[in-house]
Amino acid sequence: MPMPEESIQQGKCYATGGAENYKVVNITRGIVTYVVFTKGQKAQPLRINAGVKHFAAAVTKEVMCPAEG
């Protein structure tokens, strides 16, 4: 089930239901900038943008973010 758009917050991580999770690095004017990480691994350096509605529809729940470093 998709998450409500108002639940998406900067600095939080979200599960997609698959092997990849997303960490939100910024939200500006309805655009979510996020990085992808595979469960148990560091986030990839590539940042991706999506509308908050599309992002919320793609994630299923909030999860713990991977340790930095």
ZAVOTI-263751 format. One record per atom (N, C-alpha, C): residue number from 1; atom name; residue in one letter; x, y negated, z. Coordinates in pm, 1 decimal. Example, Ala and Ser with C-alpha at 12.3 -4.5 7.8 and 13.67 -1.06 7.14 Angstrom:
// ZAVOTI-263751
PT   num   atome   residu          u          v          w
PT     1       N        A     1319.0      569.0      780.0
PT     1      CA        A     1230.0      450.0      780.0
PT     1       C        A     1320.0      330.0      780.0
PT     2       N        S     1285.0      225.0      708.0
PT     2      CA        S     1367.0      106.0      714.0
PT     2       C        S     1290.0       -3.0      787.0
//
This chain:
// ZAVOTI-263751
PT   num   atome   residu          u          v          w
PT     1       N        M       84.1      118.3        0.0
PT     1      CA        M        0.0        0.0        0.0
PT     1       C        M       88.5     -124.5        0.0
PT     2       N        P       61.4     -220.2      -84.2
PT     2      CA        P      143.5     -341.8      -88.5
PT     2       C        P      132.0     -423.3       40.6
PT     3       N        M      232.7     -502.6       64.0
PT     3      CA        M      233.7     -588.9      182.4
PT     3       C        M      164.8     -721.2      151.1
PT     4       N        P      108.9     -787.7      253.4
PT     4      CA        P       53.7     -921.8      232.3
PT     4       C        P      166.5    -1020.2      198.6
PT     5       N        E      140.5    -1111.2      107.4
PT     5      CA        E      242.5    -1208.4       65.5
PT     5       C        E      297.9    -1288.2      182.4
PT     6       N        E      213.2    -1325.5      278.8
PT     6      CA        E      257.6    -1406.3      392.7
PT     6       C        E      349.0    -1329.6      488.1
PT     7       N        S      359.6    -1196.8      472.0
PT     7      CA        S      447.6    -1115.9      556.2
PT     7       C        S      593.1    -1117.7      508.3
PT     8       N        I      615.7    -1157.3      384.1
PT     8      CA        I      750.5    -1158.5      327.8
PT     8       C        I      827.3    -1276.0      386.7
PT     9       N        Q      943.5    -1246.1      449.5
PT     9      CA        Q     1022.6    -1349.8      515.7
PT     9       C        Q     1170.0    -1339.0      479.2
PT    10       N        Q     1234.1    -1454.5      472.3
PT    10      CA        Q     1377.2    -1461.9      444.8
PT    10       C        Q     1454.7    -1390.1      554.5
PT    11       N        G     1558.4    -1315.1      515.1
PT    11      CA        G     1643.7    -1244.4      609.7
PT    11       C        G     1594.5    -1106.1      648.7
PT    12       N        K     1474.4    -1069.6      606.1
PT    12      CA        K     1417.8     -938.2      639.4
PT    12       C        K     1439.7     -841.3      523.3
PT    13       N        C     1430.5     -712.3      555.5
PT    13      CA        C     1447.7     -607.7      455.0
PT    13       C        C     1318.4     -528.3      441.3
PT    14       N        Y     1295.5     -479.4      320.6
PT    14      CA        Y     1169.9     -412.2      290.2
PT    14       C        Y     1194.1     -285.6      209.7
PT    15       N        A     1114.3     -181.7      238.4
PT    15      CA        A     1121.5      -55.3      166.1
PT    15       C        A     1034.2      -61.4       42.3
PT    16       N        T     1076.6       11.0      -60.4
PT    16      CA        T      999.4       17.0     -184.0
PT    16       C        T      922.2      146.6     -197.4
PT    17       N        G      949.2      241.0     -110.3
PT    17      CA        G      887.1      372.8     -121.8
PT    17       C        G      976.7      470.1     -196.5
PT    18       N        G     1084.1      419.8     -255.5
PT    18      CA        G     1181.7      503.2     -326.7
PT    18       C        G     1315.7      498.4     -254.6
PT    19       N        A     1423.6      518.1     -329.0
PT    19      CA        A     1557.5      520.2     -271.0
PT    19       C        A     1613.1      380.0     -245.8
PT    20       N        E     1555.9      279.6     -309.7
PT    20      CA        E     1606.8      143.4     -295.3
PT    20       C        E     1524.4       63.5     -196.6
PT    21       N        N     1594.0      -24.7     -125.2
PT    21      CA        N     1530.4     -122.4      -37.4
PT    21       C        N     1577.0     -259.8      -80.2
PT    22       N        Y     1506.2     -364.0      -36.5
PT    22      CA        Y     1538.5     -500.9      -74.1
PT    22       C        Y     1560.7     -585.8       49.4
PT    23       N        K     1660.8     -674.6       41.9
PT    23      CA        K     1683.3     -773.8      146.7
PT    23       C        K     1655.1     -911.4       87.2
PT    24       N        V     1563.7     -984.8      149.2
PT    24      CA        V     1527.2    -1117.9      102.3
PT    24       C        V     1633.0    -1217.1      150.5
PT    25       N        V     1696.7    -1287.0       56.7
PT    25      CA        V     1799.0    -1384.6       93.0
PT    25       C        V     1748.0    -1527.8       86.1
PT    26       N        N     1636.9    -1550.0       13.9
PT    26      CA        N     1582.3    -1685.2        4.8
PT    26       C        N     1439.6    -1679.3      -50.1
PT    27       N        I     1358.0    -1774.0       -6.4
PT    27      CA        I     1224.8    -1792.1      -64.0
PT    27       C        I     1207.9    -1941.7      -87.4
PT    28       N        T     1190.6    -1980.2     -213.4
PT    28      CA        T     1174.5    -2120.6     -250.0
PT    28       C        T     1060.0    -2134.8     -348.1
PT    29       N        R      961.0    -2216.6     -313.0
PT    29      CA        R      845.8    -2245.8     -399.6
PT    29       C        R      783.7    -2119.9     -460.7
PT    30       N        G      765.7    -2018.4     -377.8
PT    30      CA        G      700.0    -1897.1     -423.3
PT    30       C        G      788.1    -1799.6     -498.6
PT    31       N        I      919.5    -1827.5     -505.3
PT    31      CA        I     1014.0    -1737.4     -571.3
PT    31       C        I     1100.3    -1671.2     -464.3
PT    32       N        V     1101.5    -1538.0     -465.3
PT    32      CA        V     1180.1    -1460.1     -369.9
PT    32       C        V     1310.9    -1420.8     -437.0
PT    33       N        T     1422.9    -1453.4     -372.8
PT    33      CA        T     1554.3    -1408.4     -418.6
PT    33       C        T     1596.5    -1296.7     -324.7
PT    34       N        Y     1632.3    -1182.5     -382.8
PT    34      CA        Y     1664.7    -1066.6     -299.7
PT    34       C        Y     1780.9     -987.5     -358.6
PT    35       N        V     1839.7     -901.4     -274.7
PT    35      CA        V     1942.9     -808.1     -317.5
PT    35       C        V     1891.0     -667.4     -291.9
PT    36       N        V     1942.2     -573.5     -368.6
PT    36      CA        V     1900.6     -433.8     -359.5
PT    36       C        V     2005.9     -355.8     -282.8
PT    37       N        F     1960.9     -267.3     -194.7
PT    37      CA        F     2053.7     -172.5     -133.4
PT    37       C        F     1988.9      -35.5     -127.4
PT    38       N        T     2074.0       66.3     -142.4
PT    38      CA        T     2027.9      203.4     -131.4
PT    38       C        T     2036.3      241.8       14.8
PT    39       N        K     1940.8      316.7       61.8
PT    39      CA        K     1935.7      355.3      202.8
PT    39       C        K     2071.8      405.4      249.7
PT    40       N        G     2121.1      346.8      360.1
PT    40      CA        G     2248.8      386.1      418.1
PT    40       C        G     2370.0      321.5      353.9
PT    41       N        Q     2352.3      228.4      260.4
PT    41      CA        Q     2464.6      164.6      193.7
PT    41       C        Q     2452.0       13.3      198.5
PT    42       N        K     2561.8      -54.9      163.9
PT    42      CA        K     2562.3     -201.0      160.0
PT    42       C        K     2477.9     -252.9       43.9
PT    43       N        A     2434.6     -376.6       57.7
PT    43      CA        A     2359.2     -441.8      -48.9
PT    43       C        A     2448.5     -464.9     -169.9
PT    44       N        Q     2389.7     -457.3     -287.8
PT    44      CA        Q     2461.1     -486.7     -411.9
PT    44       C        Q     2481.5     -638.1     -422.9
PT    45       N        P     2586.5     -683.8     -489.8
PT    45      CA        P     2612.5     -828.1     -497.2
PT    45       C        P     2516.9     -904.7     -589.6
PT    46       N        L     2449.1     -836.8     -680.8
PT    46      CA        L     2359.8     -902.3     -776.0
PT    46       C        L     2231.8     -948.3     -706.6
PT    47       N        R     2195.4    -1074.0     -725.4
PT    47      CA        R     2070.0    -1127.8     -670.3
PT    47       C        R     1964.0    -1128.6     -779.1
PT    48       N        I     1843.1    -1096.8     -737.9
PT    48      CA        I     1731.5    -1087.0     -831.2
PT    48       C        I     1620.3    -1180.2     -783.1
PT    49       N        N     1548.6    -1241.5     -875.6
PT    49      CA        N     1436.6    -1330.0     -842.1
PT    49       C        N     1305.1    -1267.2     -887.4
PT    50       N        A     1201.3    -1289.2     -806.4
PT    50      CA        A     1066.5    -1244.7     -841.1
PT    50       C        A      967.0    -1334.8     -770.3
PT    51       N        G      850.3    -1347.5     -826.5
PT    51      CA        G      744.2    -1420.1     -758.5
PT    51       C        G      704.7    -1345.2     -631.9
PT    52       N        V      662.4    -1419.1     -530.8
PT    52      CA        V      629.5    -1356.8     -402.5
PT    52       C        V      515.1    -1256.6     -418.2
PT    53       N        K      420.8    -1283.2     -505.2
PT    53      CA        K      309.3    -1190.4     -527.1
PT    53       C        K      360.1    -1058.6     -584.5
PT    54       N        H      446.8    -1066.3     -683.6
PT    54      CA        H      504.5     -946.8     -745.7
PT    54       C        H      591.1     -870.8     -645.2
PT    55       N        F      674.0     -943.8     -567.8
PT    55      CA        F      760.7     -880.7     -469.0
PT    55       C        F      677.7     -807.4     -364.5
PT    56       N        A      575.1     -873.4     -311.0
PT    56      CA        A      490.1     -812.7     -208.1
PT    56       C        A      421.2     -687.0     -260.5
PT    57       N        A      385.8     -686.2     -387.3
PT    57      CA        A      321.3     -569.0     -447.0
PT    57       C        A      418.2     -451.5     -462.6
PT    58       N        A      549.3     -481.6     -468.7
PT    58      CA        A      649.6     -377.6     -491.1
PT    58       C        A      700.8     -313.4     -362.6
PT    59       N        V      679.1     -377.5     -248.4
PT    59      CA        V      730.9     -323.9     -122.1
PT    59       C        V      617.1     -268.4      -37.3
PT    60       N        T      654.1     -175.8       52.8
PT    60      CA        T      552.3     -107.7      131.5
PT    60       C        T      557.2     -138.4      281.0
PT    61       N        K      677.6     -169.0      332.9
PT    61      CA        K      690.5     -197.3      475.7
PT    61       C        K      824.2     -263.0      504.7
PT    62       N        E      834.6     -328.1      621.3
PT    62      CA        E      961.0     -386.7      666.2
PT    62       C        E     1047.5     -276.5      724.2
PT    63       N        V     1179.2     -281.8      698.9
PT    63      CA        V     1274.1     -183.8      750.0
PT    63       C        V     1394.0     -255.8      810.0
PT    64       N        M     1476.4     -182.7      882.8
PT    64      CA        M     1600.9     -238.2      937.5
PT    64       C        M     1697.1     -269.9      824.0
PT    65       N        C     1761.5     -385.0      833.3
PT    65      CA        C     1861.6     -421.5      733.6
PT    65       C        C     1991.6     -347.5      763.9
PT    66       N        P     2071.9     -320.2      659.7
PT    66      CA        P     2200.6     -253.7      681.3
PT    66       C        P     2295.9     -347.4      754.4
PT    67       N        A     2389.3     -290.3      826.6
PT    67      CA        A     2489.1     -369.2      897.9
PT    67       C        A     2576.7     -442.8      797.3
PT    68       N        E     2607.2     -566.6      828.7
PT    68      CA        E     2695.3     -648.0      743.0
PT    68       C        E     2840.5     -610.7      774.0
PT    69       N        G     2924.0     -616.9      671.0
PT    69      CA        G     3066.7     -597.9      694.6
PT    69       C        G     3121.1     -471.0      650.1
//
